[in-house]
Amino acid sequence: MDATMINPFITATKNVLETMAFISCKPGKPFVKKEDIARGDVTGVIGITGAANGTIAITFEEACILQIVSNMFGEKMTKIDHEVADAVGELTNMISGQARKELEALGKLFDAAIPSVVSGKGHTITHYTDGPKIAIPFKTEDGGFLIEVCLEKTVD
Amino acid sequence: MDTSIKVLVVDDFATMRRILKNILKQLGFTNITEADDGTSAFEELKKNNFDLIISDWNMPKMTGLELLKRVRSDDALKEIPFLMVTAEAQKQNVIEAVQAGVSNYVVKPFTAEAISEKLQKILG
């Protein structure tokens, strides 16, 4: 998977968090993730189909997602509960939508399913396809999160 | 803009309904009802009179686009302004929504100002 496929996810993530939660984030160097164990405490997963089939997962450290959702709601969130999990699903949905919009400009059309959310220390992330998992780490002032993009084949 | 009107907010994510309600309340709207997908929204619309629908697109059971089409083909409901607020931002989505008679379209993520601006355009 080349950088042109990864960059739309970076741009989309920054845009969604800045617009909806007034939080700036800094992307790190993408890498290939081997293990299925999530590096965060809560994860949103969404299936995509079209130019390629696969999944996008976004996994947040607890402090990071609590700050993001607190800003989105204008109310202090103190634990990962169903409200925070719901927000992770919606964030996943928005990031997927924005990234797919940018990918469309590159001639790659994707449709997305409805996201699901998994939480808990050391949970696993199941991608629907067995392609390489490209991970993009992000940092915020309140901790980090990681985006995993797993597509069944390289998109031309 | 008349903020005493009755608004139906439709989204399968409670988060988005909450954010939209917060923005609507800031703008002065007080009469807000929620529905979590197109099917329950349509039931609400048949039971009560609404003056504005704000709906997501991608939802289980009945999507926002299907809801829009049902509303526009129902004599009692077809004049209700319909604002689509969605993460579906590809050109084809916008074209489909316009063809189905959407009043306006907001792409997620959005600012409170963007919602306010679109509502001004729809409601005057």
Interface residues (C-beta under 8 A of the other chain):
Chain A: N15 V16 T19 M20 V69 M72 F73 G74 E83 D86 A87 G89 E90 N93 M94 S96 G97 Q98 R100 K101 E104 L109 A112 I114
Chain B: D12 F13 A14 T15 M16 R18 I19 N22 N58 M59 P60 T86 A87 E88 A89 Q90 K91 V107 K108 P109 F110 T111
